[in-house]
């Protein structure tokens, strides 16, 4: 289900934080999830944001955050 999928994405970050997670942290998790490239499968080498917008990312997700 959708809730289980979202929980599986957020759970490692919740376990590491030990405190309540802030909106800023959730935004960072969302950004990371949408900009990281898939390692395998039919979407290998593509990021979710690339599939949504049909445009290629020019930089690594960490470089985009630093800007």
WORAFEN-V967602 format. One record per run of one state. SS is the DSSP state (alpha for helix, beta for strand, coil for the rest). FROM is the first residue (numbers start at 0). TO is the last residue. If there is no record, write none. Layout:
SS:FROM:TO / SS:FROM:TO
This chain:
coil:0:0 / alpha:1:16 / coil:17:21 / alpha:22:34 / coil:35:35 / beta:36:36 / coil:37:45 / beta:46:46 / alpha:47:52 / coil:53:59 / alpha:60:65 / coil:66:66
